[in-house]
Amino acid sequence: MEEGKRKLAMKRKRESTGGGKDRLSELPDSVLVHIMELMETRNAVQTCVLSQRWKNLWRRMTRLSFNHPRTFSRYHNFVSHVLSGRDHSVSLIDLLFVVLHSTSATLLHDVISYAVSHNVQQLTIYIDTLDCINGATPSFQLSKTPFVPLLFPSPSLTSLKLSSVFIGYSLELPKSLLLPSLKTLHLTNVHFTASDHNNNFVEPFSTCHMLNTLVIQYCFMHTSAQVLSISNSNLSSLTLDTFQEHIVLSTPNLTSLTIRDGFHFTLLQLSSTCDLSLLKEADIETRVDIHYSVIITWLRLMTNVKMLTISSATLKAILNDLSDPAAATVQPPCFGRLESLKVKMHPHVNISKEEVSRTLEHLLVNSPPPTRVYLINVSLSHQELVRYA
């Protein structure tokens, strides 16, 4: 009796587990390749040892991520091996390449050229040279031909992220970005080059006619350039993070604007050639010691905003300046379409709810009261609904 029960239990277990069959290998090649693309490229390539069927599957991957820890030896040989071993008839949709201190200019150029020639759509280049010894110059910087121009023109590219974390070195962009299909652009620690007709003026984005999302973080102007023009009629989302120059917007279809300040040197001057009539949401997050006069120039560009988010540090900066009679006479704009206002309460900022209320009353003195005002505790992810009449 017991033996019969045991055999029945084993039978049911085999049936529930597929009888020991390799269900994964029964999947179509296209599904297996898709699963491999979700893995680290190094791990995906290692599946070639599983069986004869798996031997060449990795060669058809359309998404590659060369993002390995520094403990991974022979990193550059691996990158070259993968690119040379791919099925070259298969387009490369997405590529992430981390540049290390020891990365040669030749390899970097080869990677970019390969991606562009294989119709890459999403490209991320992350220059991580924090392991430089005694401030040594990255190898790729010594190249006489910079790698960035290799990207232009690239008709297939829809998303580009260029980032450098090497202190004292930033990527130099060309005067104009010839990327007709580009929709998303993230730039970190790059510097912009002045146009030919005006040494003080930079206008790199006007030729990106499909550009929808732009993020500029820790970027700089090159030599004599003083004004960055963001001129693009298609742009809908813009993030400016720690930028100290003068920016002029010509973005009539902008719906989202974010201004952040991570360091203590940002004096962002921001103006616009249009009234940003389609602006739906805006987010301002600055340090405590920024001047109210700077903040108010930003707010005057946001009079059409529907949802405004502002940090407690920004409110604290405004509150500090309001103690000055001259600053207190500066009138805030009228937010005629404002529906909701959110205040991000950071634990390191010493400001009470009463002070928040007083500062908001000043900011909204010329505006109809918004329907909803929220206090968001950042550390607790807690949101509290309050009202100011």
C-alpha positions as CSV (number, residue, x, y, z in Angstrom):
1,M,0.0,0.0,0.0
2,E,2.8,2.4,1.0
3,E,4.8,1.4,-2.0
4,G,1.9,2.2,-4.3
5,K,1.4,5.7,-2.7
6,R,5.1,6.4,-3.2
7,K,5.1,5.4,-6.9
8,L,2.0,7.6,-7.4
9,A,3.6,10.5,-5.7
10,M,6.7,10.2,-7.9
11,K,4.6,9.9,-11.0
12,R,2.8,13.1,-10.1
13,K,6.1,14.9,-9.4
14,R,7.5,13.9,-12.8
15,E,4.3,15.1,-14.5
16,S,4.4,18.4,-12.6
17,T,8.1,19.0,-13.5
18,G,7.8,17.9,-17.1
19,G,9.3,14.4,-16.5
20,G,12.8,15.8,-16.3
21,K,12.6,17.4,-19.8
22,D,14.7,20.5,-20.5
23,R,11.7,22.9,-21.0
24,L,14.1,25.8,-21.7
25,S,15.7,24.2,-24.6
26,E,12.3,23.4,-26.1
27,L,11.7,27.1,-26.6
28,P,12.2,28.7,-30.1
29,D,15.6,30.2,-30.8
30,S,14.1,33.7,-31.0
31,V,12.8,33.4,-27.4
32,L,16.1,32.0,-26.1
33,V,18.0,34.9,-27.7
34,H,15.5,37.4,-26.1
35,I,16.1,35.8,-22.7
36,M,19.9,36.0,-23.2
37,E,19.6,39.7,-24.1
38,L,18.2,40.3,-20.6
39,M,21.3,38.9,-19.1
40,E,24.8,40.4,-18.7
41,T,26.5,39.9,-22.0
42,R,29.4,38.0,-20.4
43,N,26.9,35.5,-18.9
44,A,25.0,35.2,-22.1
45,V,28.1,34.3,-24.1
46,Q,29.0,31.7,-21.5
47,T,25.9,29.7,-22.5
48,C,27.7,28.5,-25.6
49,V,29.2,25.6,-23.6
50,L,25.7,24.2,-22.6
51,S,25.2,22.2,-25.8
52,Q,25.7,22.3,-29.6
53,R,22.4,24.2,-30.0
54,W,23.5,26.9,-27.6
55,K,26.9,27.3,-29.2
56,N,26.0,30.1,-31.6
57,L,22.8,31.6,-30.1
58,W,24.7,34.5,-28.5
59,R,25.9,35.7,-31.9
60,R,22.4,36.8,-32.8
61,M,21.9,39.0,-29.8
62,T,20.7,42.5,-30.7
63,R,21.4,44.0,-27.2
64,L,24.9,44.0,-25.7
65,S,26.0,45.3,-22.3
66,F,29.7,45.6,-21.7
67,N,29.5,46.7,-18.1
68,H,31.8,44.5,-16.2
69,P,33.4,44.9,-12.8
70,R,37.1,45.9,-12.6
71,T,37.8,42.4,-11.4
72,F,36.9,41.0,-14.8
73,S,40.2,40.5,-16.5
74,R,40.8,40.7,-20.2
75,Y,37.7,43.0,-20.5
76,H,38.9,44.6,-23.8
77,N,39.7,41.2,-25.4
78,F,36.2,40.1,-24.5
79,V,34.6,43.1,-26.1
80,S,36.6,42.6,-29.3
81,H,35.7,38.9,-29.3
82,V,32.0,39.5,-29.0
83,L,31.9,42.2,-31.7
84,S,34.0,40.2,-34.2
85,G,32.0,37.0,-33.5
86,R,28.5,38.4,-33.9
87,D,26.4,37.5,-36.8
88,H,27.0,40.7,-38.8
89,S,23.8,40.4,-40.7
90,V,21.9,41.1,-37.4
91,S,21.4,44.7,-36.5
92,L,22.6,45.9,-33.1
93,I,19.6,47.6,-31.4
94,D,21.1,48.5,-28.0
95,L,24.7,48.8,-26.9
96,L,26.2,49.8,-23.5
97,F,30.0,50.2,-23.4
98,V,31.9,51.2,-20.3
99,V,35.3,52.8,-21.0
100,L,38.0,52.1,-18.5
101,H,41.2,53.9,-17.9
102,S,43.1,51.2,-19.9
103,T,40.7,51.3,-22.8
104,S,42.6,52.2,-26.0
105,A,41.5,54.8,-28.4
106,T,41.5,52.1,-31.1
107,L,39.1,49.9,-29.3
108,L,36.8,52.8,-28.5
109,H,36.7,53.9,-32.1
110,D,36.1,50.3,-33.2
111,V,33.2,49.9,-30.9
112,I,31.5,53.2,-32.0
113,S,32.1,52.4,-35.7
114,Y,30.7,48.9,-35.3
115,A,27.6,50.2,-33.6
116,V,26.9,52.9,-36.2
117,S,27.5,50.5,-39.1
118,H,25.1,48.0,-37.6
119,N,22.3,50.5,-37.3
120,V,22.4,50.9,-33.5
121,Q,19.3,52.5,-32.1
122,Q,20.2,52.9,-28.4
123,L,23.8,53.7,-27.4
124,T,25.3,54.4,-24.0
125,I,28.9,55.3,-23.6
126,Y,30.0,55.6,-20.0
127,I,33.6,56.8,-19.3
128,D,34.5,55.4,-15.9
129,T,38.1,56.3,-15.2
130,L,37.9,56.8,-11.5
131,D,40.6,54.1,-11.2
132,C,43.2,56.4,-12.8
133,I,46.4,56.4,-10.8
134,N,47.9,59.8,-9.7
135,G,45.6,61.7,-12.1
136,A,46.8,59.8,-15.2
137,T,45.2,60.8,-18.5
138,P,42.9,58.2,-20.0
139,S,44.4,56.4,-22.9
140,F,41.5,57.3,-25.3
141,Q,42.1,61.0,-24.7
142,L,45.5,60.8,-26.3
143,S,43.9,60.0,-29.7
144,K,44.3,62.7,-32.3
145,T,40.8,62.0,-33.6
146,P,38.1,62.2,-30.9
147,F,35.5,59.5,-31.0
148,V,32.3,61.6,-30.6
149,P,32.3,62.8,-34.3
150,L,32.1,59.1,-35.3
151,L,28.5,59.2,-34.1
152,F,27.4,61.8,-36.6
153,P,25.5,61.3,-38.7
154,S,23.9,58.1,-37.5
155,P,20.4,57.8,-39.1
156,S,19.3,54.9,-37.0
157,L,20.2,56.3,-33.5
158,T,17.1,57.1,-31.4
159,S,18.6,57.2,-27.9
160,L,22.1,58.4,-26.9
161,K,23.7,58.7,-23.5
162,L,27.2,60.1,-23.2
163,S,28.7,60.3,-19.7
164,S,32.1,60.9,-18.2
165,V,33.0,60.7,-14.6
166,F,36.7,61.6,-15.0
167,I,37.5,64.8,-13.1
168,G,39.3,67.3,-15.3
169,Y,38.2,65.7,-18.6
170,S,34.9,66.1,-20.4
171,L,33.6,65.0,-23.7
172,E,33.7,67.6,-26.4
173,L,30.5,67.7,-28.6
174,P,30.6,69.0,-32.2
175,K,29.0,72.3,-33.0
176,S,25.9,70.6,-34.3
177,L,24.4,67.1,-33.7
178,L,23.4,65.5,-37.0
179,L,21.1,62.8,-35.6
180,P,17.9,63.0,-37.6
181,S,16.2,60.1,-35.7
182,L,17.3,61.0,-32.2
183,K,14.5,61.1,-29.6
184,T,16.3,60.9,-26.3
185,L,19.6,62.5,-25.4
186,H,21.4,62.3,-22.0
187,L,24.6,64.3,-21.6
188,T,26.8,64.2,-18.5
189,N,30.1,66.1,-18.1
190,V,30.4,67.2,-21.7
191,H,31.3,70.6,-23.0
192,F,29.7,72.5,-25.9
193,T,31.5,74.1,-28.7
194,A,30.6,77.6,-30.1
195,S,29.1,77.9,-33.5
196,D,31.1,79.2,-36.5
197,H,29.1,82.4,-36.9
198,N,29.2,83.4,-33.2
199,N,31.9,82.5,-30.8
200,N,29.7,83.3,-27.8
201,F,26.8,81.2,-28.9
202,V,26.2,77.4,-28.8
203,E,23.3,75.8,-30.7
204,P,23.8,72.0,-30.9
205,F,20.2,70.6,-30.9
206,S,18.4,72.4,-33.6
207,T,19.2,69.7,-36.2
208,C,17.7,66.9,-34.0
209,H,14.2,67.3,-35.4
210,M,12.8,64.3,-33.6
211,L,14.3,65.1,-30.2
212,N,11.8,64.6,-27.4
213,T,13.7,64.2,-24.2
214,L,16.9,66.1,-23.3
215,V,19.0,65.8,-20.0
216,I,22.0,68.0,-19.4
217,Q,24.0,67.2,-16.3
218,Y,27.3,68.8,-15.1
219,C,28.0,70.2,-18.5
220,F,30.2,73.2,-19.5
221,M,30.8,75.7,-22.3
222,H,34.1,75.5,-24.3
223,T,36.4,78.5,-24.2
224,S,34.6,81.7,-25.2
225,A,31.1,80.3,-25.5
226,Q,28.7,82.0,-23.1
227,V,25.2,81.1,-24.2
228,L,23.7,77.7,-24.8
229,S,20.6,77.9,-27.1
230,I,18.2,74.9,-26.7
231,S,16.3,75.5,-29.9
232,N,14.0,72.6,-30.8
233,S,10.3,72.8,-31.7
234,N,9.8,69.1,-30.9
235,L,11.3,68.9,-27.5
236,S,8.8,68.1,-24.7
237,S,10.9,67.1,-21.7
238,L,14.0,69.0,-20.5
239,T,16.2,68.4,-17.4
240,L,19.0,70.9,-16.4
241,D,21.2,69.6,-13.6
242,T,24.0,71.7,-12.2
243,F,24.7,74.0,-15.2
244,Q,26.3,77.5,-14.6
245,E,26.0,79.2,-17.9
246,H,23.2,81.2,-19.6
247,I,20.6,79.1,-21.4
248,V,18.1,80.4,-23.8
249,L,15.1,78.2,-24.6
250,S,13.2,78.1,-27.8
251,T,11.0,75.1,-27.1
252,P,7.4,76.0,-27.8
253,N,6.2,72.4,-27.2
254,L,7.9,71.8,-23.9
255,T,5.6,70.1,-21.4
256,S,8.1,69.1,-18.6
257,L,10.9,71.2,-17.1
258,T,13.2,70.0,-14.3
259,I,16.0,72.2,-12.7
260,R,18.4,70.6,-10.2
261,D,21.5,71.8,-8.5
262,G,23.9,69.3,-7.0
263,F,26.8,71.6,-6.2
264,H,27.6,75.0,-4.8
265,F,28.6,76.8,-8.0
266,T,25.5,76.8,-10.1
267,L,24.2,80.3,-11.2
268,L,22.0,79.1,-14.0
269,Q,20.6,82.0,-16.0
270,L,17.5,80.8,-17.8
271,S,15.4,82.7,-20.4
272,S,13.0,81.8,-23.1
273,T,12.0,83.2,-26.5
274,C,8.4,81.7,-26.0
275,D,6.0,81.6,-23.2
276,L,6.0,77.8,-22.7
277,S,2.3,77.7,-23.0
278,L,2.1,73.9,-23.0
279,L,4.1,73.4,-19.8
280,K,2.3,70.8,-17.6
281,E,4.9,69.9,-15.0
282,A,7.9,71.6,-13.5
283,D,10.3,70.5,-10.7
284,I,12.9,72.7,-8.9
285,E,15.4,71.2,-6.5
286,T,18.3,73.4,-5.4
287,R,20.6,74.0,-2.6
288,V,19.8,76.3,0.4
289,D,22.2,79.1,-0.4
290,I,20.9,80.0,-3.9
291,H,19.5,83.5,-4.2
292,Y,15.8,84.2,-4.5
293,S,16.4,86.4,-7.5
294,V,17.7,83.4,-9.4
295,I,14.8,81.2,-8.5
296,I,12.2,83.9,-9.3
297,T,13.6,84.1,-12.9
298,W,13.0,80.4,-13.3
299,L,9.5,80.6,-11.9
300,R,8.6,83.4,-14.3
301,L,9.1,80.9,-17.1
302,M,6.7,78.5,-15.5
303,T,3.5,80.6,-15.2
304,N,1.6,78.2,-17.4
305,V,2.5,75.1,-15.3
306,K,-0.2,72.8,-14.0
307,M,1.8,70.7,-11.6
308,L,4.7,72.3,-9.7
309,T,7.2,70.4,-7.5
310,I,9.6,72.3,-5.3
311,S,12.1,71.2,-2.7
312,S,12.2,72.3,0.9
313,A,15.8,73.5,0.3
314,T,14.5,75.8,-2.4
315,L,11.8,77.1,-0.1
316,K,14.4,77.6,2.6
317,A,16.5,79.7,0.2
318,I,13.5,81.8,-0.6
319,L,12.6,82.2,3.1
320,N,16.2,83.3,3.9
321,D,16.1,86.0,1.3
322,L,12.7,87.3,2.2
323,S,14.2,88.6,5.5
324,D,15.9,91.2,3.2
325,P,13.3,94.1,2.6
326,A,14.6,94.6,-0.9
327,A,14.1,90.9,-1.8
328,A,10.7,90.9,-0.2
329,T,9.4,93.5,-2.6
330,V,10.1,91.2,-5.6
331,Q,6.7,89.9,-6.7
332,P,6.3,86.3,-7.7
333,P,4.5,85.5,-10.9
334,C,0.9,84.5,-11.4
335,F,0.5,80.8,-11.9
336,G,-2.9,81.0,-13.6
337,R,-3.2,77.3,-14.5
338,L,-1.7,75.7,-11.4
339,E,-3.6,72.6,-10.2
340,S,-1.3,71.0,-7.7
341,L,1.8,71.9,-5.8
342,K,4.2,69.4,-4.2
343,V,6.9,70.2,-1.6
344,K,9.7,67.6,-1.2
345,M,10.6,67.7,2.5
346,H,14.3,66.7,2.9
347,P,15.4,65.6,6.4
348,H,18.6,67.6,6.2
349,V,16.8,70.9,5.6
350,N,15.9,72.8,8.7
351,I,12.5,74.3,7.8
352,S,9.3,73.9,9.8
353,K,5.8,73.4,8.3
354,E,4.9,76.9,9.4
355,E,7.8,78.3,7.5
356,V,6.8,76.2,4.5
357,S,3.3,77.6,4.7
358,R,4.5,81.2,5.0
359,T,6.8,80.8,2.0
360,L,4.2,79.2,-0.2
361,E,1.7,81.9,0.7
362,H,4.3,84.4,-0.6
363,L,4.9,82.4,-3.8
364,L,1.1,82.1,-4.5
365,V,0.1,85.6,-3.5
366,N,-0.6,86.6,-7.1
367,S,-2.1,83.2,-8.1
368,P,-5.4,81.5,-7.6
369,P,-5.0,78.7,-4.9
370,P,-4.2,75.3,-6.4
371,T,-6.6,72.5,-5.9
372,R,-4.1,70.4,-4.0
373,V,-0.9,71.1,-2.1
374,Y,1.2,68.1,-0.9
375,L,4.1,67.8,1.5
376,I,6.2,64.8,0.6
377,N,8.6,63.3,3.2
378,V,11.4,62.1,1.0
379,S,13.0,59.9,3.6
380,L,9.8,58.1,4.4
381,S,8.1,58.3,0.9
382,H,5.2,59.7,2.8
383,Q,2.8,62.2,1.1
384,E,0.6,64.6,3.1
385,L,-2.2,66.6,1.6
386,V,-2.5,70.1,2.9
387,R,-4.4,73.2,1.8
388,Y,-3.6,76.9,1.6
389,A,-6.6,79.2,1.0
